[in-house]
């Protein structure tokens, strides 16, 4: 770990840390940060819904038509 020299006399205060963290999390603004790319979010939700629907339909069809596989060791 590199040691921090205190030659310049500046110290990091609690308020400085809180300000930095609030900027990182977006809590410093009064309004929440808007979604940058709503098309990506809509696409991800649609893809997730499609995967869930395919899974549920596959389970349903698998129950109706089940196959028995017999494995015989020779």
N, C-alpha and C positions, 0 to 999 in steps of 0.2 A: 504494500500500500504506500502510496506517495504521501509524504507528510506535507501539511499545509503550513506555509510560513506566515507568520503574523507580522511581517515587516511593514506592511501598509497600514495596519491598525484597523482594518475593517472587520466587522464581525457579522455573522449571519444571525439575524434575530428570528424569533418565532413568527413574527408578522411577515417577514420575507418568505419563509417557508410556506405559510398558509396562502400567501398570494400566488406563489409559484404553483402549488398544488391546485388551487382553485382555477388557475388558467388552464392547467392540464386537463382537469375534469370538466371544464366548461361551466363551472358554478359561479364564475366571476361575473358573467353577464346576467342581466335580469331575466331575459328570455332564453329559453333553451336553444341550443344550436340546431339549425334546420338540417334535415337529412341532405347530404351533398348530392347523392345520386339516387333518386327515388326509383328509377327504372331497374336498378340492380336489386333493390329490395323487393319490388313487385315480381321480378323474375325469380328470385330465390323462393318467395312464398309460393308462387305457381309451381315451381319444380318440386318443392316439398309436398304440396298437395297432390301432385301427380304421382309421386313415389308412394305416398300413403294409400292413395286409391288403388294403385297397382298391387300393393301388398295385400290389402284387404280383399280385393277381387281374386287374387291368386290363392289366398287361404280358403275362400268360399268354394272356388272351383276344385281345389284339392280335396275338400271334404266330400264333395259329390262323387268324385271319380278317383278313388284311391287305388294304388297299384301295390300288389304284394311282390316283393322281390325276395327270392330264396337264394341264399348264398351257401354253396356246398363246397366244403374243403375236400380236396382229393388227396 
